[in-house]
């Protein structure tokens, strides 16, 4: 075999100090590195060119070791296959150090050099077949790194070239990987030192205890630190003797008691713990002015019954009532009935608040309203409700046949409707369809419906006419409708284009026009509906007769007979107040609307009602002016 036909693939992966160029895989012949690093001798490989057709070597660093002042990598040399003429060859690998001594050798798939190695000799032997033993000689397990073990499967798979391929499983070693095996678990790895020995007494005065957490030592034995305590009151039962008063709380004194018929003995709420854990409480003797009984001094109210029923009274416009039974005042022994004061909105009289409806006249009912299709009106005279002082008006409900709107029943849709204009004649196939007149008005919609009359045409039907006779409408244009006319308050107009129909006489055509009836609310004249004329006549508010108004009133006004009047006209009583006696002086009005007045009941009143008075309005003055110069003939000052 010619040298040019031999191909050798070498893959060299090394990490050695001083050989930076060998950090990446290279192909072809490998030149020796300097600084004592690993190298493959090309001459040795070339010597076997005539015998080997392909050789693959993988070299990698598995770690680093230090020899003297030089670092060397642990080398793994793996050959993939070596064949000659298709037959598998045995391979022997030998590694040498600097002095030429053998540092590693092997005939298996790998050879490991764990010390300085700078030369590798490869010798190819005779053909071999690894599958003879059934692929049961798996490579030895080896460490991939410090924490991972490569475990090979016990049985491999033989390929076509007689090479056994063994699978492997990377296994994580929790305690590290060394010499092809996972390290053992430390003795203390699973030991928890949290069960110290129990406490004990030593010499009757010293307590010996141990810390709760110890330290694991040696072959998994826990050691706990000893804690020694000197007991002042001695040590008993693995504990220091305690203070007899330590758990005693002196807060339960004896109950009060009568030392004599006029003397009450009591004790302090907090006592003092003495020898043996017994509490003592300081005693106090208190004289009882009304005597002592049942462990207490009798009170001044004992035997006093406050059951008097006092009638309510009026304090101006305030109602004063009294609770019953009352209660005895411990300071004086007198009864107190706790008066309660309540302001009366309508004044107070004879020990009672005047009803809110006093002086109220209910004669202004609300306007009619609609409740669905029901018209609701209110009685003219109402009734005042005492609880609120408001007026209630009895409702009257009227069902509207044609619906209700804006407080009024809708008019009959068929009022004034005359159903005398039926639809024109039409054809349906060979039938002539015509409609009888008069028709019927629909009470719900006001629309007319006409009875249908069908007639069979022997020779067919065209435009509502049976065929068989000449059509007189063939050349007729119906475009001259009648003029509008007034009919019972409605305007009757006609469509611009009509429909031609044969007349009663042969050859005569008659045009008919569809009528339209328009209701004229304000009458009809001169062939048109009259316009609405507003009926205000000097009125400034209210209905103008044309679905509008003559004007709007202000927020504090209402419309009455076409005029805006105040919502509360002058003279309307806003509030009143009853004093305890007659009033002879003239009231005065302050700037904030407060009324000041004196009464013969000996009181001067300042009244501010729930409806404030106008502070800027002109008020009538009694006796005309401040000098009271008026008389019966003098008008009041405004």
C-alpha positions as CSV (number, residue, x, y, z in Angstrom):
1,X,0.0,0.0,0.0
2,X,1.4,3.4,-1.0
3,X,2.1,5.9,1.8
4,X,-0.3,8.4,0.0
5,X,-3.2,5.9,0.4
6,X,-2.8,5.8,4.3
7,X,-5.0,8.2,6.3
8,X,-4.5,8.7,10.0
9,X,-6.8,10.9,12.1
10,X,-5.5,12.0,15.4
11,X,-7.6,14.1,17.9
12,X,-5.4,15.5,20.7
13,X,-7.1,17.4,23.6
14,X,-4.7,18.4,26.4
15,X,-4.4,21.1,29.0
16,X,-0.8,21.4,30.2
17,X,1.1,24.3,31.5
18,X,3.6,25.6,28.9
19,X,1.7,24.1,25.9
20,X,-0.8,26.8,24.9
21,X,-0.9,25.6,21.3
22,X,-2.4,22.2,22.2
23,X,-5.6,23.5,23.8
24,X,-7.6,22.9,20.6
25,X,-8.1,19.6,18.7
26,X,-5.8,19.2,15.6
27,X,-5.8,16.8,12.7
28,X,-2.9,15.0,11.0
29,X,0.4,14.2,12.5
30,X,1.0,15.6,16.0
31,X,4.3,17.4,16.7
32,X,5.8,17.1,20.1
33,X,5.0,19.9,22.5
34,X,7.7,21.5,24.6
35,X,7.9,21.7,28.4
36,X,7.5,17.9,28.9
37,X,3.9,17.6,27.6
38,X,2.4,14.7,25.8
39,X,3.2,13.9,22.2
40,X,2.6,11.2,19.7
41,X,5.7,10.0,17.8
42,X,4.8,10.1,14.1
43,X,7.6,7.6,13.3
44,X,6.0,4.9,15.4
45,X,2.7,5.5,13.7
46,X,4.3,5.6,10.3
47,X,5.9,2.2,10.9
48,X,2.5,0.6,10.9
49,X,1.2,2.3,7.7
50,X,1.4,-0.9,5.8
51,X,-0.8,-2.7,8.4
52,X,-3.3,0.0,9.5
53,X,-5.8,1.7,7.3
54,X,-7.3,4.0,9.9
55,X,-6.5,4.9,13.5
56,X,-8.3,7.4,15.8
57,X,-7.0,8.5,19.1
58,X,-8.8,10.8,21.6
59,X,-6.7,12.4,24.4
60,X,-8.2,14.6,27.1
61,X,-7.2,16.0,30.5
62,X,-9.1,14.5,33.5
63,X,-7.4,16.6,36.1
64,X,-4.2,18.3,37.3
65,X,-1.4,17.0,39.5
66,X,1.7,18.7,40.7
67,X,5.2,17.2,40.7
68,X,7.8,19.5,42.2
69,X,7.4,22.9,40.6
70,X,5.7,21.5,37.5
71,X,2.0,20.8,36.9
72,X,0.9,17.9,34.7
73,X,-2.6,16.9,33.6
74,X,-4.0,13.4,34.0
75,X,-4.2,12.1,30.5
76,X,-6.9,9.8,29.0
77,X,-6.0,8.2,25.7
78,X,-8.9,6.5,23.9
79,X,-8.7,4.8,20.5
80,X,-11.9,4.4,18.6
81,X,-11.0,1.6,16.2
82,X,-8.0,0.2,14.3
83,X,-8.7,-2.0,11.3
84,X,-6.7,-3.6,8.5
85,X,-8.5,-4.9,5.4
86,X,-11.8,-4.6,7.3
87,X,-10.6,-6.7,10.3
88,X,-10.4,-5.3,13.8
89,X,-6.8,-5.1,15.1
90,X,-5.6,-5.2,18.7
91,X,-3.9,-2.0,19.9
92,X,-1.3,-1.6,22.6
93,X,-0.8,1.9,24.0
94,X,2.3,2.8,26.0
95,X,3.1,6.2,27.7
96,X,6.6,7.3,28.6
97,X,8.0,10.0,30.9
98,X,10.9,12.4,30.2
99,X,13.5,9.7,31.2
100,X,11.9,7.2,28.9
101,X,10.3,5.1,31.6
102,X,6.9,3.6,31.1
103,X,4.3,5.4,33.1
104,X,1.1,3.8,31.7
105,X,0.3,1.1,29.4
106,X,-2.8,-0.8,28.3
107,X,-4.5,-2.9,25.6
108,X,-8.1,-1.9,26.4
109,X,-9.9,1.1,25.0
110,X,-8.2,3.5,27.4
111,X,-4.8,4.1,29.0
112,X,-4.4,6.7,31.8
113,X,-1.2,8.5,32.5
114,X,-1.3,10.1,36.0
115,X,2.2,11.6,36.0
116,X,4.6,13.4,33.6
117,X,4.1,11.9,30.2
118,X,5.6,13.3,27.0
119,X,5.6,10.4,24.6
120,X,3.0,7.9,23.5
121,X,3.8,4.7,21.6
122,X,1.0,3.0,19.6
123,X,1.5,-0.6,18.5
124,X,-1.1,-2.4,16.3
125,X,-1.3,-6.1,16.7
126,X,-3.1,-8.9,14.9
127,X,-6.8,-8.8,14.1
128,X,-9.1,-9.5,17.0
129,X,-12.8,-9.8,17.6
130,X,-14.2,-8.2,20.9
131,X,-17.6,-9.9,20.4
132,X,-16.1,-13.4,21.1
133,X,-17.0,-13.0,24.8
134,X,-20.5,-11.7,24.1
135,X,-19.6,-8.1,24.9
136,X,-19.6,-8.7,28.7
137,X,-16.3,-7.1,29.5
138,X,-17.4,-3.6,30.1
139,X,-14.8,-0.9,30.7
140,X,-14.1,0.0,34.3
141,X,-16.2,2.9,35.7
142,X,-14.4,6.2,35.8
143,X,-14.8,9.7,37.1
144,X,-15.9,12.2,34.6
145,X,-15.1,15.0,37.1
146,X,-15.0,15.5,40.8
147,X,-18.8,14.9,41.3
148,X,-19.8,12.7,38.4
149,X,-19.2,8.9,37.9
150,X,-19.5,7.3,34.5
151,X,-21.1,3.9,35.1
152,X,-20.9,1.6,32.0
153,X,-23.6,-1.0,31.3
154,X,-22.5,-4.6,32.0
155,X,-23.4,-5.8,28.5
156,X,-22.6,-4.1,25.3
157,X,-23.7,-4.3,21.7
158,X,-21.5,-5.8,19.0
159,X,-21.4,-4.0,15.6
160,X,-20.6,-5.4,12.2
161,X,-16.8,-4.8,12.7
162,X,-16.6,-6.9,15.8
163,X,-16.4,-3.9,18.2
164,X,-18.5,-3.9,21.5
165,X,-20.2,-0.6,22.2
166,X,-21.0,-0.1,25.9
167,X,-23.6,2.5,27.0
168,X,-23.1,4.4,30.2
169,X,-25.1,6.5,32.7
170,X,-23.6,9.6,34.3
171,X,-24.2,9.3,38.1
172,X,-24.0,12.3,40.5
173,X,-21.8,11.5,43.6
174,X,-23.1,13.6,46.6
175,X,-19.8,13.0,48.4
176,X,-17.4,13.4,45.4
177,X,-15.9,11.0,42.9
178,X,-12.4,9.4,43.2
179,X,-10.6,6.4,41.6
180,X,-13.7,5.4,39.5
181,X,-16.1,5.3,42.5
182,X,-18.3,7.6,44.5
183,X,-17.0,8.6,48.0
184,X,-18.6,7.3,51.2
185,X,-21.1,9.3,53.2
186,X,-19.5,11.0,56.3
187,X,-20.6,9.4,59.7
188,X,-22.2,12.7,60.8
189,X,-24.0,13.4,57.5
190,X,-27.4,12.1,58.8
191,X,-26.9,12.7,62.5
192,X,-29.0,15.5,64.2
193,X,-27.7,16.4,67.7
194,X,-31.0,17.8,69.2
195,X,-31.6,15.3,72.1
196,X,-29.4,16.3,75.0
197,X,-29.4,14.4,78.3
198,X,-31.8,15.3,81.0
199,X,-30.9,17.8,83.7
200,X,-29.7,16.5,87.1
201,X,-28.9,17.8,90.6
202,X,-25.4,17.6,92.0
203,X,-24.7,17.9,95.7
204,X,-28.2,19.3,96.5
205,X,-27.3,22.8,95.5
206,X,-26.1,22.7,91.8
207,X,-28.3,22.1,88.7
208,X,-26.5,20.5,85.7
209,X,-28.2,21.0,82.4
210,X,-27.1,20.7,78.7
211,X,-27.5,22.9,75.7
212,X,-30.3,21.9,73.4
213,X,-28.1,21.5,70.3
214,X,-24.9,19.5,70.3
215,X,-22.0,18.8,67.9
216,X,-21.5,15.5,66.0
217,X,-17.9,14.1,66.4
218,X,-15.9,11.1,65.3
219,X,-18.1,8.1,64.3
220,X,-21.4,10.0,64.6
221,X,-21.4,10.6,68.4
222,X,-23.1,13.8,69.7
223,X,-21.5,15.9,72.3
224,X,-23.5,18.5,74.4
225,X,-22.1,21.4,76.3
226,X,-22.7,21.3,80.1
227,X,-24.4,24.3,81.8
228,X,-24.0,24.5,85.7
229,X,-26.3,26.7,87.8
230,X,-26.0,27.3,91.6
231,X,-29.5,27.1,93.2
232,X,-30.0,29.6,96.1
233,X,-32.9,27.5,97.6
234,X,-31.3,24.1,96.8
235,X,-31.9,21.6,93.9
236,X,-34.5,18.9,94.0
237,X,-35.9,16.6,91.2
238,X,-33.6,18.0,88.4
239,X,-34.7,21.6,89.1
240,X,-33.8,24.5,91.4
241,X,-36.3,25.0,94.2
242,X,-38.5,28.0,93.5
243,X,-39.9,31.0,95.5
244,X,-43.2,30.0,97.2
245,X,-44.6,33.4,96.3
246,X,-43.5,33.4,92.7
247,X,-46.8,32.0,91.4
248,X,-49.0,33.7,94.0
249,X,-51.0,36.8,93.1
250,X,-52.6,38.6,96.1
251,X,-55.7,40.2,94.5
252,X,-58.5,38.4,96.3
253,X,-59.1,40.3,99.5
254,X,-61.9,39.2,102.0
255,X,-65.4,40.5,101.3
256,X,-66.5,43.7,103.2
257,X,-68.3,42.9,106.5
258,X,-70.0,44.8,109.2
259,X,-67.7,45.0,112.3
260,X,-70.6,46.6,114.2
261,X,-74.1,48.0,113.4
262,X,-72.5,51.3,112.5
263,X,-69.0,50.2,111.3
264,X,-68.0,48.7,107.9
265,X,-64.7,46.8,107.6
266,X,-63.0,46.6,104.2
267,X,-59.6,45.3,102.9
268,X,-57.1,46.6,100.3
269,X,-57.5,45.2,96.8
270,X,-53.9,44.1,96.7
271,X,-52.2,42.1,99.4
272,X,-48.7,41.0,100.4
273,X,-47.4,37.4,100.0
274,X,-45.6,36.2,103.1
275,X,-43.9,33.0,104.3
276,X,-45.4,29.8,103.0
277,X,-47.0,31.8,100.1
278,X,-49.9,33.2,102.3
279,X,-51.4,36.7,101.4
280,X,-52.3,39.3,104.0
281,X,-54.5,42.4,103.2
282,X,-54.6,45.8,105.0
283,X,-58.0,46.4,106.8
284,X,-59.9,49.7,107.0
285,X,-62.9,50.6,109.3
286,X,-65.5,53.1,107.9
287,X,-68.3,54.6,110.1
288,X,-71.8,54.2,108.5
289,X,-74.1,57.3,109.1
290,X,-77.2,55.3,108.2
291,X,-76.1,52.0,109.7
292,X,-74.3,48.9,108.3
293,X,-76.1,45.9,106.9
294,X,-75.1,43.0,104.7
295,X,-71.5,44.1,104.4
296,X,-72.2,47.7,103.3
297,X,-73.2,51.1,104.6
298,X,-76.9,51.8,104.0
299,X,-77.5,54.6,101.6
300,X,-79.7,57.7,102.1
301,X,-82.1,56.5,99.3
302,X,-82.9,53.1,100.9
303,X,-86.6,53.0,101.5
304,X,-87.3,56.0,99.2
305,X,-89.9,55.2,96.4
306,X,-89.9,57.7,93.5
307,X,-93.2,56.7,91.8
308,X,-94.9,60.1,91.5
309,X,-96.6,60.6,88.0
310,X,-96.0,64.2,87.0
311,X,-98.2,65.7,84.3
312,X,-96.5,67.3,81.2
313,X,-96.3,71.1,81.1
314,X,-95.6,73.7,78.5
315,X,-92.5,76.0,78.6
316,X,-93.4,78.3,75.8
317,X,-93.4,76.2,72.6
318,X,-91.5,73.5,74.4
319,X,-93.3,70.4,75.8
320,X,-91.8,69.3,79.1
321,X,-92.5,65.7,80.2
322,X,-91.2,63.6,83.1
323,X,-90.0,60.0,83.4
324,X,-91.7,57.7,85.9
325,X,-90.5,56.1,88.1
326,X,-87.8,58.5,89.0
327,X,-84.6,57.9,90.8
328,X,-83.3,58.9,94.2
329,X,-80.3,61.2,94.3
330,X,-77.7,59.6,96.6
331,X,-76.3,62.9,97.7
332,X,-79.6,64.3,99.0
333,X,-82.0,61.4,99.2
334,X,-84.5,63.3,97.0
335,X,-86.3,62.0,93.9
336,X,-85.3,63.1,90.4
337,X,-87.8,62.6,87.5
338,X,-85.4,63.6,84.7
339,X,-87.5,66.2,82.7
340,X,-87.4,65.8,78.9
341,X,-87.9,68.8,76.6
342,X,-89.2,68.6,73.1
343,X,-89.8,71.6,70.8
344,X,-93.4,71.7,69.3
345,X,-93.4,72.7,65.6
346,X,-96.9,74.1,65.9
347,X,-96.7,75.4,69.5
348,X,-97.5,73.9,72.9
349,X,-100.9,74.1,74.7
350,X,-102.3,72.5,77.9
351,X,-99.3,70.2,78.3
352,X,-99.4,68.9,74.7
353,X,-98.0,69.9,71.3
354,X,-100.6,71.5,69.0
355,X,-101.3,69.2,66.0
356,X,-99.5,70.0,62.8
357,X,-102.7,70.3,61.0
358,X,-104.1,73.1,63.1
359,X,-105.1,75.9,60.8
360,X,-104.2,73.9,57.6
361,X,-106.8,74.2,54.8
362,X,-106.6,71.5,52.1
363,X,-108.2,72.9,49.0
364,X,-105.4,72.9,46.4
365,X,-105.4,69.3,44.8
366,X,-102.7,68.4,42.3
367,X,-103.6,68.4,38.6
368,X,-104.9,65.2,36.9
369,X,-102.3,62.6,36.0
370,X,-102.2,59.3,33.9
371,X,-101.5,55.9,35.4
372,X,-101.1,53.8,32.3
373,X,-104.5,54.0,30.5
374,X,-106.2,55.3,33.6
375,X,-106.9,59.0,34.3
376,X,-106.4,60.0,38.0
377,X,-108.1,63.1,39.4
378,X,-108.1,64.3,43.0
379,X,-111.0,65.6,45.1
380,X,-111.1,69.4,45.5
381,X,-111.2,69.1,49.3
382,X,-108.5,67.1,51.0
383,X,-107.6,65.9,54.5
384,X,-104.6,67.0,56.6
385,X,-102.4,64.2,58.0
386,X,-101.6,64.9,61.7
387,X,-98.2,63.1,61.5
388,X,-96.8,65.2,58.7
389,X,-99.1,68.3,58.5
390,X,-99.5,67.6,54.7
391,X,-102.7,67.4,52.7
392,X,-104.0,64.2,51.1
393,X,-106.7,64.3,48.4
394,X,-108.9,61.3,47.6
395,X,-108.2,60.0,44.0
396,X,-110.7,59.2,41.4
397,X,-109.7,56.7,38.7
398,X,-111.2,56.7,35.2
399,X,-110.3,54.1,32.6
400,X,-109.6,55.7,29.2
401,X,-110.8,53.5,26.3
402,X,-108.3,55.0,23.9
403,X,-105.4,55.6,26.3
404,X,-104.4,58.5,28.6
405,X,-101.9,61.3,27.9
406,X,-100.9,64.4,29.9
407,X,-103.7,63.8,32.4
408,X,-106.5,63.5,29.8
409,X,-108.2,60.6,28.0
410,X,-107.3,60.3,24.3
411,X,-110.2,60.9,21.8
412,X,-111.8,58.2,19.8
413,X,-109.6,57.5,16.7
414,X,-112.7,56.8,14.6
415,X,-114.4,60.1,15.5
416,X,-115.2,61.9,12.2
417,X,-113.8,59.0,10.1
418,X,-116.1,57.9,7.2
419,X,-114.9,54.7,5.5
420,X,-116.2,55.5,1.9
421,X,-113.1,55.3,-0.2
422,X,-112.3,51.6,-0.7
423,X,-109.1,50.4,-2.5
424,X,-109.1,50.2,-6.3
425,X,-110.0,47.1,-8.2
426,X,-107.2,44.7,-8.8
427,X,-106.5,41.4,-10.5
428,X,-105.3,38.1,-8.9
429,X,-104.8,35.7,-11.7
430,X,-108.1,35.3,-13.5
431,X,-110.0,36.9,-10.6
432,X,-111.1,40.5,-10.3
433,X,-110.9,41.8,-6.7
434,X,-113.0,44.8,-5.6
435,X,-113.9,46.2,-2.2
436,X,-117.4,47.0,-0.9
437,X,-118.2,50.5,0.5
438,X,-118.7,51.7,3.2
439,X,-116.0,50.0,5.3
440,X,-115.3,49.6,9.0
441,X,-113.1,51.9,11.2
442,X,-110.6,50.2,13.5
443,X,-111.2,51.6,17.0
444,X,-107.5,51.0,17.9
445,X,-105.9,52.7,14.9
446,X,-108.6,54.7,13.1
447,X,-107.8,52.9,9.9
448,X,-110.6,51.7,7.5
449,X,-111.1,48.1,6.3
450,X,-113.4,47.1,3.4
451,X,-115.1,43.8,2.6
452,X,-113.3,41.9,-0.2
453,X,-115.4,40.7,-3.2
454,X,-113.9,38.2,-5.7
455,X,-115.2,37.8,-9.3
456,X,-114.0,35.1,-11.8
457,X,-113.1,36.4,-15.3
458,X,-113.7,33.8,-18.1
459,X,-111.2,35.5,-20.4
460,X,-108.7,36.7,-17.8
461,X,-108.3,40.0,-15.9
462,X,-106.3,43.1,-16.6
463,X,-105.9,46.1,-14.3
464,X,-109.0,45.1,-12.4
465,X,-111.1,44.5,-15.5
466,X,-112.3,41.2,-16.9
467,X,-111.0,40.7,-20.5
468,X,-113.4,40.1,-23.4
469,X,-114.5,43.7,-24.1
470,X,-112.4,46.6,-25.5
471,X,-110.5,48.4,-22.8
472,X,-111.7,52.0,-22.7
473,X,-108.8,53.0,-20.5
474,X,-106.1,52.1,-23.0
475,X,-105.5,55.7,-24.0
476,X,-106.7,57.5,-20.8
477,X,-104.3,59.4,-18.4
478,X,-105.8,60.1,-15.0
479,X,-103.8,63.2,-13.9
480,X,-106.6,65.7,-13.1
481,X,-107.7,65.1,-9.6
482,X,-110.7,67.0,-8.0
483,X,-109.9,70.1,-5.9
484,X,-109.6,69.7,-2.1
485,X,-112.8,70.2,-0.2
486,X,-113.8,70.8,3.5
487,X,-115.8,67.9,5.0
488,X,-117.0,68.1,8.7
489,X,-113.9,69.8,10.1
490,X,-111.5,67.8,7.9
491,X,-109.7,68.6,4.7
492,X,-110.3,66.1,1.9
493,X,-107.6,66.1,-0.8
494,X,-106.9,63.6,-3.7
495,X,-103.8,62.0,-5.2
496,X,-102.2,63.7,-8.2
497,X,-102.4,60.5,-10.2
498,X,-105.6,58.4,-10.4
499,X,-106.7,55.0,-11.6
500,X,-108.8,54.4,-14.8
501,X,-111.7,52.0,-14.7
502,X,-114.4,51.1,-17.3
503,X,-117.7,52.9,-16.6
504,X,-121.1,51.5,-16.5
505,X,-121.7,52.3,-20.2
506,X,-119.6,50.5,-22.8
507,X,-116.6,52.4,-24.0
508,X,-116.7,54.9,-21.1
509,X,-113.6,55.3,-18.9
510,X,-113.8,56.7,-15.4
511,X,-110.8,58.0,-13.4
512,X,-110.8,57.6,-9.6
513,X,-108.4,59.3,-7.3
514,X,-107.3,58.1,-3.8
515,X,-108.6,60.6,-1.2
516,X,-106.7,61.7,1.9
517,X,-108.5,63.1,4.9
518,X,-106.7,65.5,7.2
519,X,-108.2,66.6,10.5
520,X,-108.4,70.3,11.0
521,X,-108.4,71.1,14.8
522,X,-109.2,74.7,14.1
523,X,-111.7,74.3,11.3
524,X,-111.5,74.1,7.5
525,X,-112.3,77.0,5.0
526,X,-111.4,77.9,1.5
527,X,-110.2,74.3,0.7
528,X,-107.6,74.4,3.5
529,X,-107.2,73.9,7.3
530,X,-107.4,77.1,9.3
531,X,-104.4,78.2,11.3
532,X,-104.5,78.2,15.1
533,X,-105.1,81.6,16.6
534,X,-103.5,82.0,20.1
535,X,-106.1,82.9,22.7
536,X,-104.0,84.8,25.2
537,X,-105.9,88.1,25.4
538,X,-103.6,89.8,27.9
539,X,-102.8,86.5,29.7
540,X,-99.1,86.1,30.6
541,X,-99.3,82.3,31.4
542,X,-101.4,79.2,30.8
543,X,-102.6,77.4,27.7
544,X,-102.7,79.5,24.5
545,X,-105.1,77.1,22.8
546,X,-102.5,76.1,20.2
547,X,-100.6,73.4,22.1
548,X,-98.4,76.1,23.6
549,X,-98.4,78.6,26.5
550,X,-98.8,82.3,26.9
551,X,-95.7,82.5,29.0
552,X,-93.8,80.9,32.0
553,X,-93.9,82.0,35.6
554,X,-91.0,82.3,38.0
555,X,-89.7,79.6,40.3
556,X,-91.6,81.0,43.3
557,X,-94.8,81.6,41.3
558,X,-97.8,79.7,39.9
559,X,-100.2,80.4,37.1
560,X,-103.7,81.3,38.2
561,X,-106.3,82.4,35.6
562,X,-103.6,83.6,33.2
563,X,-101.7,85.5,35.8
564,X,-98.5,84.7,37.7
565,X,-99.1,84.8,41.5
566,X,-96.7,84.0,44.3
567,X,-96.6,80.4,45.4
568,X,-97.3,81.6,48.9
569,X,-99.3,84.9,48.5
570,X,-98.9,87.7,51.1
571,X,-100.7,86.9,54.3
572,X,-99.9,83.2,54.2
573,X,-99.0,82.1,57.7
574,X,-95.5,80.6,57.9
575,X,-95.3,79.7,61.6
576,X,-96.7,80.7,65.0
577,X,-95.5,80.6,68.6
578,X,-97.6,80.7,71.8
579,X,-96.2,82.6,74.8
580,X,-97.1,81.9,78.4
581,X,-99.3,85.0,78.6
582,X,-100.6,87.9,76.5
583,X,-98.3,90.2,74.4
584,X,-99.0,94.0,74.7
585,X,-95.7,95.3,73.1
586,X,-94.8,95.5,69.5
587,X,-92.4,92.8,68.2
588,X,-89.1,93.8,66.6
589,X,-87.3,92.0,63.7
590,X,-83.5,91.6,63.8
591,X,-81.2,91.7,60.8
592,X,-81.1,87.9,60.6
593,X,-84.9,87.5,60.8
594,X,-85.1,86.8,64.5
595,X,-88.3,88.2,66.2
596,X,-87.9,89.8,69.6
597,X,-91.0,90.4,71.8
598,X,-91.9,90.6,75.5
599,X,-94.8,88.9,77.2
600,X,-96.8,89.4,80.4
601,X,-95.6,86.0,81.5
602,X,-92.4,87.8,82.6
603,X,-90.3,86.5,79.7
604,X,-88.6,88.2,76.7
605,X,-88.6,85.9,73.7
606,X,-86.1,85.7,70.7
607,X,-87.9,83.6,68.1
608,X,-86.3,82.1,64.9
609,X,-88.8,79.9,63.1
610,X,-88.2,76.9,60.9
611,X,-89.1,79.2,57.9
612,X,-86.8,82.3,58.2
613,X,-88.4,85.7,57.7
614,X,-87.3,88.0,54.9
615,X,-84.6,90.4,56.3
616,X,-84.8,92.8,53.3
617,X,-88.6,93.0,52.8
618,X,-90.7,96.0,53.9
619,X,-92.7,95.0,56.9
620,X,-96.0,96.6,58.1
621,X,-95.5,98.6,61.3
622,X,-98.1,98.7,64.0
623,X,-99.3,102.2,64.6
624,X,-97.8,103.4,61.3
625,X,-94.3,104.4,62.3
626,X,-91.7,104.4,65.1
627,X,-93.5,107.2,66.8
628,X,-96.8,105.3,66.7
629,X,-98.7,108.3,65.3
630,X,-101.1,106.2,63.2
631,X,-104.7,105.6,63.8
632,X,-107.5,103.7,62.2
633,X,-107.5,105.9,59.1
634,X,-103.8,105.8,58.6
635,X,-102.6,102.9,56.2
636,X,-99.8,100.6,57.4
637,X,-96.2,101.5,56.4
638,X,-95.0,99.1,53.7
